[in-house]
Amino acid sequence: MIILPSELLIPWNGKGFRPRSMAAGDVSYFCPTKEMVENDLYPNFRKWLAALNLGKWYHKWDCDNFAMAFKTFADGYYFNNIESDAESIAIGIIHYIAQARAESGVKGAHAINILYLNDGKNELGLDKFKVMYLEPQNGNIYELLEEEFKSIFFLYV
């Protein structure tokens, strides 16, 4: 499934707010499935990090580094392994105010990955996607709390 940059903001439609800063550098995006992320992309990302000795959080290697690294890894993996006409994969980075950050459990600014996932077909037979979020430090995929969603201040896909 392929989406356009204009579709990246669909989760914010009708909500009365958007991220303060948003960037999309490509003209089309391939939406992976949740299973593809859980069973292929993320496990291979962890192997890649381990090979670079970057698997743990450090003050010099923290949440934004993990999020950027997963985005970069997913882009390279997409280029080398996924057959699609889209220019890029629909995985990005967000910065927001987390209720409990992965590295400390304390509320505060945090960076994770946004996933635009292929969610099959709707009742009309048209492709649909859903947005979920990946904590690249531990592989958990989840939805943000409403307060966290409203706090997103940076989006890059």
N, C-alpha and C positions, 0 to 999 in steps of 0.2 A: 504494500500500500504506500502511495506517495502523497504527501501534502505540500502545500505552498506556504511561503512565509506568512501570508495573511492569515492562515489557519492557526499559526502558533499562538495567537492571542485569543482564540476562541474560548479558552477557560475563563477569561476575564470579561467576556461580552456580557453586558447587562448588569455588571456588578458595581459600576460606578467608580472604579479605580483600576489602575494598571501599574506595572512596575515602573519606577522612576526612570530606569535606564534599560533599554532593550536593543539587542543587535542580532540580526540574522544575516549571515554572509553568503548564503547560497539561494538558488532559485527554486530548489525542490528538495524534499527530505523523505527518505525511506523510513517508515515506521516499523520497527522490529516488534515481535511479539514479546510478552512477558517471559514466556518459556525460553526464548532465544537469549534474552538478557540473563536470566537465572542459570540456564544450563550451559551456555556457551560463552557469551561475552564476559560476564563477571568472573567465572572460574579462570578463564585465560588471562584476564586482567590481573588477578591475584598472582598467577604464575609469573607474569611479566614483572610485577612489582617485586616479588621475591628475588628474581634474578638480578634486580637492580639494588637489592637490600633496602627497599623503601616500603616494606609492608606494615610498619608501625608508625603511630603518630609521634612526632617530635616538634618542638617549637620551630625548628627550621623546615619541617615537612608536616604541615598541618592541613586543616580541612579544605582550604582553597586549592592547595597542591594536589590533594587526592581527587577533588572534583575536576580540576583541569586535566590531570593525568588520565582519568577515566574517559573524559571527552576525547582527548587525543588518541587514546588506545582504541576507542570505539570507531573513530574516524578512520584510523589505519586498518582496523579489522574489516570495516565495511568495504574499503577500497580493495583489499586483498581477497576477501572471502564471500561477499554477498553479491549476487547477481541482481542488479536493479539499474534503472535509467536515472534515478535521482542523483543529484550532485553530492548529497551528504546523508548522513544518518540523523534521525530526529532525536538526538540526545544532546542536551545542553547543560548549562550550569546556572544555578540560581544562588543568590545571596539573600538571606532573610533572617528574621529573628526567631530562632528555635526555642521551644519551650524547654528542651533538654538536649544540649549538644552531645554528639556521640563520644567525644573525647573526655568530657568532664561531667556530663549530666546536668550542667548548669545552664540556665536561660541566657541567651545572648546571640549575637550575630554569628551566622554559620553559613557555610557553602556546601551544597550537595548537587546532585545531578537531577535534572528534569528529564523524564522519559515520555515521549509521545508514542504510545503503544498501539499497534494494530489490534483492534477489538472486534474483528469479524465484520459482519454485515448487520445493518439495521433491518427493520421490518419491510422496507422497500427494496432490499437487496443491495443497498449502497454501502460502500466501505465506511467504517467509523473507527475513530480512535479514542483512547482515553489517556489522561495524563496521570502519571504516578511519579514517585520520587525515589531515587536510589541514594542510600547512604554509602558512599564508596569506601568508607573505612571498614564496613562490616558486611556489605551486600544486602542489607535489608531494603525491601521495596515496600513502600507504603504511600498513603495519602497524607497530606498535611492537615493539621487542625485548621479550622477557619481563621483563627487569629494568626497562625503562621502564614497561611496563604495570603492574607491581607497585608502581611509585613514584607512580602517579597519586594526588594528594592532594585534588584539587578537580574536580568535574564539575558543569557547569551546562548544561541543555538548555532 
